Amino acid sequence: MGSRKKKSEYLSYIEETPKQIGRIRDVASRATSEARKRALKRGNYVTYLEGKKIIREYPDGKKVTLKIVQESGIPVDRNGKLRLSKR
């Protein structure tokens, strides 16, 4: 696969194939979890959406609700996890 266009078309195919959605969800979940852990370990806070709450979590474990949103437009399930829909 040499050309950029072919790679782009292949990635689009993977993203739009229903059987690949589970894999994409797993990779995204692991990447997010690792990034969060690294940020907290380095002494940085992380901010994320949990249900309808925007949460800021500090390295010491303290969590602060920054805002409650009415409708985020981001597809999340009841647990605040990103929901990737099948097309």
ZANUZA-242949 format. One record per atom (N, C-alpha, C, O): x, y, z; residue in three letters. Coordinates in steps of 0.1 Angstrom, whole numbers, plus 5000, padded with zeros to 4 digits. Example, Ala and Ser with C-alpha at 12.3 -4.5 7.8 and 13.67 -1.06 7.14 Angstrom:
513249435078ALA 512349555078ALA 513249675078ALA 514249675085ALA 512849785071SER 513749895071SER 512950005079SER 513450115080SER 
! end
This chain:
500849885000MET 500050005000MET 500950125000MET 501450175011MET 501150184988GLY 502150294987GLY 501550424988GLY 502150514995GLY 500450454981SER 499950584980SER 499150634992SER 498550544999SER 499250754995ARG 498450815006ARG 496950795004ARG 496250765014ARG 496450804992LYS 495050794989LYS 494650654992LYS 493550624997LYS 495450554988LYS 495050414991LYS 494950385006LYS 494050315010LYS 495950445013LYS 495950425028LYS 494650485034LYS 494050435043LYS 494350605029SER 493150675034SER 491850605031SER 490950585039SER 491750545019GLU 490650465015GLU 490550345024GLU 489450305028GLU 491650275026TYR 491650155035TYR 491250185049TYR 490450115055TYR 491750295054LEU 491350335068LEU 489850375068LEU 489150335078LEU 489350435058SER 487950465058SER 487150335057SER 486050325064SER 487550235050TYR 486850105049TYR 486850045063TYR 485849995067TYR 487950045070ILE 488049985083ILE 487050055093ILE 486349995100ILE 487050195092GLU 486250265101GLU 484750245099GLU 483950255108GLU 484350215086GLU 482950205083GLU 482550055083GLU 481350035080GLU 483349965085THR 482949825086THR 482449785100THR 483249795109THR 481249745100PRO 480649715114PRO 481449615122PRO 481549635134PRO 482049515116LYS 482849415124LYS 484149485130LYS 484649425140LYS 484549595125GLN 485749665130GLN 485449755142GLN 486349805149GLN 484149795143ILE 483849895154ILE 484249845168ILE 484749935175ILE 484149725171GLY 484549675184GLY 486049685186GLY 486449725197GLY 486849665175ARG 488249685176ARG 488649825178ARG 489449865186ARG 487949915170ILE 488250055172ILE 487850105186ILE 488650185192ILE 486750055191ARG 486350095205ARG 487350055215ARG 487750125224ARG 487849925213ASP 488849875223ASP 490149955222ASP 490749995232ASP 490649985210VAL 491950065208VAL 491750205214VAL 492650255221VAL 490650265211ALA 490350405216ALA 490250405231ALA 490850495238ALA 489650295237SER 489450295252SER 490850275258SER 491150335268SER 491650185253ARG 492950165259ARG 493850285257ARG 494550315267ARG 493850345246ALA 494650465244ALA 494250585253ALA 495050645259ALA 492950595255THR 492450705264THR 492850675279THR 493250755286THR 492750545283SER 493050505296SER 494550525299SER 494950575309SER 495350495289GLU 496850505291GLU 497250655291GLU 498050695299GLU 496650735283ALA 496950885283ALA 496550945296ALA 497251025302ALA 495350905301ARG 494850955314ARG 495850915325ARG 496251005333ARG 496250795326LYS 497250745336LYS 498550825335LYS 499050865345LYS 499050845323ARG 500350915321ARG 500251055326ARG 501151115332ARG 499051125322ALA 498951265326ALA 498851275341ALA 499551365346ALA 498151195348LEU 498051205362LEU 499351165369LEU 499751235379LEU 500051075363LYS 501451035369LYS 502351155368LYS 503251175376LYS 502251235357ARG 503151345355ARG 502751465363ARG 503351575363ARG 501651455371GLY 501151565379GLY 500151665372GLY 499851765378GLY 499651625361ASN 498651705354ASN 497251655358ASN 497051545361ASN 496251745356TYR 494951705358TYR 494351665345TYR 494851695334TYR 493251585345VAL 492551545333VAL 491151595334VAL 490551595345VAL 490551625323THR 489151675322THR 488451585312THR 488951555301THR 487251535316TYR 486551445308TYR 485051455310TYR 484551515320TYR 484251405301LEU 482751395302LEU 482351265309LEU 482751165304LEU 481651275319GLU 481051155326GLU 479551175327GLU 479051245335GLU 478851095318GLY 477451125318GLY 477151265312GLY 477551295301GLY 476551345320LYS 476251485316LYS 477151585324LYS 476951705324LYS 478151525331LYS 479051615339LYS 480351625333LYS 480951525328LYS 480951745333ILE 482351765329ILE 483151765342ILE 482951845351ILE 483951665343ILE 484751635355ILE 486251675353ILE 486751645343ILE 486851735363ARG 488251755363ARG 488851665375ARG 488351675386ARG 489751575371GLU 490351485381GLU 491851525383GLU 492551545373GLU 492251535395TYR 493551575399TYR 494451455402TYR 493851345405TYR 495751465402PRO 496651355405PRO 496451295419PRO 496751175421PRO 495951375428ASP 495651315442ASP 494351235443ASP 494051185453ASP 493651225431GLY 492351155431GLY 491151235433GLY 490051195431GLY 491351365436LYS 490251455438LYS 489551485425LYS 490151505415LYS 488151475425LYS 487351505413LYS 486451615416LYS 485851625426LYS 486351705406VAL 485551825408VAL 484651835395VAL 485051825384VAL 483351855398THR 482451875387THR 482452015382THR 482252105390THR 482952045370LEU 483052175365LEU 481752235360LEU 481452345361LEU 480952145353LYS 479752185347LYS 478852065344LYS 479351955342LYS 477552085345ILE 476551985340ILE 475952035327ILE 475452145327ILE 476151955317VAL 475651995304VAL 474251935301VAL 473951825305VAL 473452005294GLN 472151955290GLN 472251855279GLN 471751735281GLN 472951885268GLU 473051795257GLU 474451815251GLU 474751925246GLU 475351715252SER 476651735248SER 476851715232SER 477751775226SER 475951635227GLY 476151605212GLY 477151495210GLY 477351455199GLY 477751455221ILE 478751335221ILE 477951215225ILE 477351205236ILE 477951115216PRO 477250995220PRO 477850915231PRO 478950845229PRO 477250915243VAL 477750835254VAL 476650745260VAL 475450785258VAL 477050635266ASP 476050555272ASP 475750605286ASP 476250705290ASP 474950525294ARG 474650565307ARG 475750585317ARG 475750655327ARG 476850515314ASN 478050515322ASN 479050625318ASN 480150645324ASN 478650705308GLY 479550815303GLY 480650765294GLY 481550845290GLY 480550635289LYS 481550585280LYS 481150625266LYS 479950625263LYS 482050655258LEU 481850695244LEU 481150575237LEU 481550465238LEU 480050605230ARG 479350505222ARG 479550525208ARG 479150625202ARG 480150425201LEU 480350425187LEU 479250345181LEU 479050225183LEU 478450405172SER 477350345166SER 477750265154SER 478650305147SER 476950165151LYS 477150095138LYS 476350165128LYS 475250205130LYS 476950175116ARG 476250245105ARG 475350155097ARG 474750195088ARG 
! end
